[in-house]
Amino acid sequence: MIADCELTILLPSYREAEALKQLLPRLKTSVGRLTADYDILVIDAIAPVDATQRICAGCSVRHMFRSGGNNYGDAVRTGILESRGRFVIIMDADGSHNPDHIERLWRHRNEWDVVIGSRYAAGGSTRVHAGLTMQSLALNVIYRKALGLQIRDMSNSFRLYRGAQLRSLSLNSTNFEIVEEILAKLVWGPMRARILEVPITFEKRKTGESKRNLAAFAITYLRSIRRLRRFRAAARA
């Protein structure tokens, strides 16, 4: 797809209607300060599960149901395929990513291929409870060591990409490990993407319960590491 706007914001969403009701007006205000040429796309469950579609209509943002399955990876693939922006930002729909921090990513868009909103870069922080923070830190250490990427926060989805590069990827992951797959394939693939981490504060979700469970997805993450190591070896060869 040829870009027909400056920025697309992708929001994978599953039972996040109440959070979106709070987030979307704030998001439109924050993005509107940066560019008038933007597109917000909420990628819902594969079929209606709450009032997300109605709330998107009320806020005048694009809504679509994910295709291919009902997992997070399906939502991300659907959103990437439907994105229109020269630049694309993916962020959480639960309010944990502060829309005011988009400006921190946006200011570096022309110098870097990927700009990560990082909890673990100098100056970054997180407000979730200690147990989740420890799991997240452990996951990032494992990925960093296993894949040899000197990136402190590989698992935070809050990132700015060049749209053409993102849309060129073939992505296979089922769940939240697609976040690491995107990064690895941009770095090791033909683009040899340049990465910058900027500090952000990762906040508590505003409503509802988290869909992430690092322990439950442990096997999936381990399989992902094996696949990405094979991809790296093939790219180097």
N, C-alpha and C positions, 0 to 999 in steps of 0.2 A: 504493500500500500504506500502511495506517495503521501507524504505529510501534507495536511491541509490546515493545520493550525500550529501554533508555536509550542504549546504544552498540553499534554494529556495527563490527567491525574487518574490512576487506576486504584479502585478500592474493592478488593475481594471481600465479600460480605456473606456471612451465614448467621441468621437470626440476630442481626445487629440493628434492627429498625429504631429502637429507642436511642442507641448511641448515634446513629446517623441523623436523627432529628436534631440533636445538639451540634453535631460535627459539621454538617453540610453548610449551614449559613456562615459559620466561622471560616470554613475552608474557602468559600467563594470570596469572602472579604479579603483573606490573606493572599490568595492567588491574584485577585483583581488588582492588588497594589503592584504586582510584578509585571503583568501583561493582561491586556484585554482579550488576547487571542488564545483562549484556553478552552479545554473540554474536560469535564469531569464525568467519569464512567464508573458506575457501581455494578460489579459483577455479582449477581445474587446466586442463591442456590439453584439447582437444576430445575426446580419447580417452586411455586410460592410456599413459603413457610411462615411468613409474617407480613407486616405492612410495609416492607422495604420499597416495593414498587410504587405504592401510593406516596410515600414520603419523598422519593426521588422526583416524582411528577410535581409535587407541591413545591419543591426547591428548584425545579427546572434544570435538573441534571439528567444525563443519559442513564438508562437502566437496561440491563440485559441479564438473562438467565445463563449460567455457565453451560457449556456443552461438553460431551465426552465422559462425564461422570460427575460426582458430587463432592469431590475432594478439593483441597486447597490448590493443588497443582492444576486441576482442570480449570479453576477460576482464573488463575494467573495466565495460563495458555489462552483462554478465551479472551481475556482482557488485552493481552499483547496483540493478538490477531486483529482485534477491533480498534486498537489505538490509532490515533490520527496525528499525534504530535511529532514535531521535529525533536522534541525532548519528551521523555516519559518519566513520571514519578509514580512509583508504587508505594502505597502506605496502608496502614491498618485502618479498618473501619470502626474500631472500638474506642477511638479517642486517645489511645496510648501514644500516638505520634501527633505532637502539637503542630497544627497548621502554620503557626507563626514561625516555625523552624524551617519551613520550605525556603524562605529567603536565604538561609545559610547555604543550602544546596545550590540554589539558582544562581547565586553570584559567581560560581565557579564553572558554569556550564560550558563555557567556550574553551577552557584550558584543560579540562579533564574529560575522559570518556564516561566514567562512573563516579558519582559523588555519593558517599555513604554517610547517612546520619548515624553517627557512632556513639554508643553508650560508653565505650571503653577507650576511646581516644582521650588524650589529655583534655580535661575540662568537661567531659561527658559524665553522665550520671544516670541512675535508674531509681525509680520510686516504688518498684514492685517488692514483694516480700522476699526475705533473705533466701528462702529455699529455692524459689524460681531463679533468683540471681545467681546462686551457686551452680545450678544446673546449666544455665546459659553460659556462664564463664567456662565451665568444664567442656561444654560442647564446642565452644570457640577454640579452646586450647587443642582439643582433639583434631578438629579440622585444620587448624593452623599447622600443627606438627605433621599430620598425615599428608597434607597436600603441599606443604612448603610455601604457603602464601603468607606474606608478612602483613596481614590485615588483622586488626584487633577485634573487629566486630563483623564476622562473616554471616551471622545468623539474623541480623536485623534487616527487615525487608524495606525499610525506609531509605530509598535511594533514588537518585536521578540518573537516567540513562540517555544516551543518544538513541532516538527512536529507530532509526534505520538499523543500527547494530542489534538492538534488542529484537526487532522483528525478523532478523536473519537467522536467529537461533532455532535449532531443533531441540526441544526440551522433553524429557521423559519422566521426570520425577512425579510421584503420586501426591505427596503431602508437602509439609513445610520445607523439606530438604531441597525443593526447587529453588529456594533463595540462594543456596550455596552453588547449585548447578549453574545458575545463570552467571554468577560471578566467575566460576572456574572456566566456563566455556568462553566468556568474553576475554579473559586474561590469556588463556592458552590457545584459543582459536586464531583464525587469520587476522582478527582485529588487533590482537596484542594490546588490549585496553589498558589505559592508564587510570589508576585508582587513587582517589583522595578520600580520606576520612575527615569529617568535620564533627565537632562535639555537639551532641544534643542531650536533652533530658528525656528519658523514656518514662512515661507517666503510667499510673494505674488506669486500667480500663474504666470507662465512665459508668457503664451499666453491664448487667449480665455476667456470664462466666467465660473464662478463657477456653478456647478450643485447642490450645497448644498443651501437649503433655509430652515433655521430652523423654520421660521414662517409657511411655507407651510406644513412642516412635523410635526407640533405640535401635531396633533391628533394621528399620528402614534407613536410618542414618548410616549405619555401618555398611549396608549394601550400597548406599550412595557413595560413600568414600571409596569403595572398591571400584565402582563404575568410573568415578572421576579420576582415579589413579590410572586406570586403563586408558582413559581419554587423554590424559597428560602424556603418557608414554607414546601413544600413537601420534600425538601432535608434535612431540619432540623428534620422533623418527622421520 
